Amino acid sequence: MTATPHLDHSNAPLVSDDPSSSDTERVRNPLTWLLLGLVRGYQLIVSPWFAPRCRYYPSCSAYAVTALRRHGVVRGTGLAAWRLLRCNPWSKGGVDHVPARAAKLTTSEPGGTSS
């Protein structure tokens, strides 16, 4: 009888390895911190009990962390939920990074041009 090796998922990346990642902004919303803590708890406690089955890169939990940090609670949670819905046996999977944050729109004062 051979024992199967235990795969250690406790070192799962907290954020994705997305080269275009711009997660340098500090997370200030307490609800974002709560959700990040829940995902990190999943990565440390639940994930090690299961074999890796993720069809996408980065993993769904790393994607959720990046989405929450980059887009905040509402949009980040929506992106993470959409990713979880796409992760199924009929999906081809592949590389799927969190979309970049939209550039901030600048508004000019009305009547800025003079004739």
C-alpha positions in Angstrom: 0.0 0.0 0.0 1.5 3.3 -1.1 0.8 6.6 0.5 0.0 9.5 -1.7 2.1 12.6 -1.1 0.5 15.5 0.7 0.4 18.6 -1.4 1.0 21.8 0.7 -1.3 24.6 -0.4 -0.6 26.8 2.6 1.9 28.8 0.5 -0.7 29.6 -2.1 -0.1 33.1 -3.4 -2.2 35.7 -1.9 -2.2 37.7 -5.1 -1.9 36.6 -8.7 1.4 36.8 -10.6 -0.3 39.2 -13.1 2.5 41.3 -14.6 0.2 44.2 -15.1 -0.8 44.1 -11.4 -1.2 47.5 -9.8 -2.2 46.5 -6.3 -0.1 49.2 -4.6 -3.2 51.0 -3.2 -3.9 50.4 0.4 -7.1 48.6 1.2 -9.0 50.8 3.6 -12.5 49.4 3.7 -13.1 47.1 6.7 -15.5 44.9 4.7 -12.7 44.3 2.1 -10.3 43.3 4.9 -13.0 40.9 6.2 -13.5 39.3 2.8 -9.7 39.1 2.3 -9.4 37.3 5.6 -12.1 34.8 4.7 -10.3 34.0 1.4 -6.9 33.7 3.2 -8.5 31.4 5.8 -9.8 29.2 3.0 -6.3 29.1 1.5 -4.7 28.1 4.8 -7.3 25.8 6.3 -9.7 24.3 3.7 -7.5 24.2 0.5 -4.8 21.9 1.9 -7.4 19.2 2.4 -8.2 18.9 -1.3 -6.1 18.1 -4.3 -5.5 21.1 -6.7 -8.2 21.1 -9.3 -8.2 24.6 -10.6 -8.7 24.9 -14.3 -7.5 28.5 -14.4 -4.3 30.3 -13.5 -4.2 32.0 -11.1 -6.3 29.9 -8.7 -9.8 31.1 -7.9 -8.8 32.2 -4.4 -5.8 34.2 -5.6 -8.0 35.7 -8.3 -10.5 36.7 -5.6 -7.8 38.4 -3.5 -6.5 40.4 -6.5 -10.0 41.4 -7.5 -10.9 42.6 -4.0 -7.7 44.6 -3.7 -7.9 46.1 -7.1 -11.6 46.8 -7.5 -13.0 46.9 -3.9 -15.9 45.0 -2.3 -18.7 45.3 -4.8 -16.9 44.8 -8.1 -14.3 42.5 -6.6 -16.9 40.2 -5.2 -18.8 40.2 -8.4 -15.6 39.3 -10.4 -14.7 36.5 -8.0 -18.3 35.1 -8.1 -18.3 35.2 -11.9 -14.9 33.4 -11.9 -16.3 30.7 -9.6 -19.3 30.2 -11.8 -17.0 29.7 -14.8 -14.8 27.2 -13.0 -16.6 24.0 -13.8 -15.9 20.6 -15.5 -17.1 21.9 -18.9 -14.7 24.9 -18.9 -11.5 24.8 -20.9 -9.7 27.0 -18.3 -6.5 28.7 -19.0 -4.8 32.0 -18.0 -7.4 34.5 -16.7 -6.0 37.5 -14.9 -8.2 40.1 -13.1 -9.0 43.0 -15.4 -7.1 46.2 -14.9 -8.8 49.0 -13.1 -10.4 51.6 -15.4 -8.5 54.9 -15.7 -10.0 57.7 -13.7 -12.0 60.1 -15.8 -10.9 63.7 -15.5 -13.5 66.4 -16.0 -12.8 69.8 -17.4 -14.7 72.8 -16.4 -17.5 73.8 -18.7 -16.7 76.7 -21.0 -13.0 75.9 -20.8 -12.4 77.0 -24.3 -12.5 80.7 -25.2 -13.1 82.3 -28.5 
